[in-house]
Amino acid sequence: MSVVAAVLSVVVGTLFIVAGGVKVIGLRQSLAVRDHFGMAPGVWRAVGLLESAGGIGVLLGIKVTFLGLLALSGLALVMVGAIATRLRVRDPAYLLLVDVTTLALVVGTAATHLAD
């Protein structure tokens, strides 16, 4: 695995472990976002668990490439859902851009894995 792929994997893995963990433990700001999106608490926690598991999978993918690619594929789907949710609630463009950028980071990380 290249250094670039490893660094991107650490960044993406850490990002999703933290983002998912915030949802799972129910930090106040996270709950405000959940309510803004109109999501049920169980769905919000499930998304958080998927994000955290995906982040762990990306980190494990540094050693087991196939696992990393599976995790990145799942996180890409999570981000497509996040983008669709932002569009549904008509969030401002800058918030949508954050999710689109995160999706691009996930896809770029997968591309570095495939290039190795």
C-alpha positions in Angstrom: 0.0 0.0 0.0 1.3 3.4 -0.9 1.9 6.1 1.7 -0.9 8.2 0.1 -3.4 5.4 0.4 -2.4 4.8 4.0 -2.7 8.5 5.0 -6.0 8.9 3.3 -7.3 5.7 5.0 -6.3 7.1 8.4 -8.0 10.4 7.7 -11.2 8.8 6.3 -11.3 6.1 9.0 -10.9 8.5 11.8 -13.4 10.9 10.3 -16.1 8.3 10.2 -15.3 6.8 13.6 -15.7 10.2 15.2 -18.8 11.2 13.1 -20.5 7.9 13.9 -19.5 7.9 17.5 -21.1 11.4 17.9 -24.4 10.0 16.6 -24.2 6.8 18.8 -23.6 8.6 22.0 -26.1 11.3 21.2 -24.3 14.6 21.6 -26.6 17.6 21.7 -25.5 19.0 18.4 -25.9 15.7 16.7 -29.4 15.3 18.1 -30.3 18.8 16.7 -29.1 17.6 13.2 -31.1 14.4 13.6 -34.3 16.4 14.4 -33.6 18.8 11.5 -33.5 15.8 9.2 -36.6 14.3 10.8 -35.0 11.0 11.5 -36.1 8.5 14.2 -33.6 8.0 17.0 -33.0 4.4 16.1 -32.2 5.2 12.5 -29.8 7.9 13.6 -28.0 5.5 15.9 -27.9 2.9 13.1 -26.3 5.4 10.8 -23.8 6.2 13.5 -23.0 2.5 14.0 -22.6 2.0 10.2 -20.3 5.0 10.0 -18.1 3.9 12.9 -18.0 0.3 11.6 -17.0 1.6 8.2 -14.3 3.8 9.7 -12.9 0.8 11.5 -13.0 -1.2 8.3 -11.1 1.5 6.4 -8.4 1.4 9.1 -8.2 -2.4 9.0 -8.0 -2.0 5.2 -4.5 -0.6 5.5 -3.5 -4.3 6.1 -6.3 -6.1 4.3 -7.1 -4.2 1.1 -10.3 -6.1 0.3 -11.8 -5.1 3.7 -10.9 -1.5 3.2 -12.5 -1.4 -0.2 -15.7 -3.0 1.1 -15.8 -0.4 3.9 -15.1 2.5 1.5 -18.0 1.2 -0.7 -20.3 1.2 2.2 -19.3 4.6 3.3 -19.8 5.9 -0.2 -23.4 4.7 0.0 -23.8 6.3 3.4 -22.6 9.6 1.9 -25.0 9.3 -1.1 -27.8 8.9 1.6 -26.5 12.0 3.4 -26.5 14.0 0.2 -30.1 12.9 -0.6 -31.2 13.8 2.9 -29.6 17.3 2.7 -31.5 17.8 -0.7 -34.7 16.5 0.9 -34.6 19.1 3.7 -33.3 21.8 1.3 -30.1 22.6 3.3 -27.9 25.4 2.1 -25.4 24.6 -0.7 -22.4 24.9 1.6 -23.7 22.1 3.8 -24.3 20.0 0.7 -20.8 20.7 -0.5 -19.4 19.3 2.7 -21.1 16.0 2.0 -20.1 16.0 -1.6 -16.5 16.7 -0.7 -16.6 13.8 1.9 -18.0 11.5 -0.8 -15.1 12.6 -3.1 -12.6 11.9 -0.3 -14.1 8.4 0.2 -14.0 7.6 -3.6 -10.5 9.1 -3.9 -9.3 6.9 -1.1 -10.8 3.8 -2.8 -9.1 4.8 -6.0 -5.7 4.9 -4.2 -6.3 1.4 -2.9 -7.2 0.1 -6.4 -4.1 1.8 -7.9 -1.7 -0.1 -5.6 
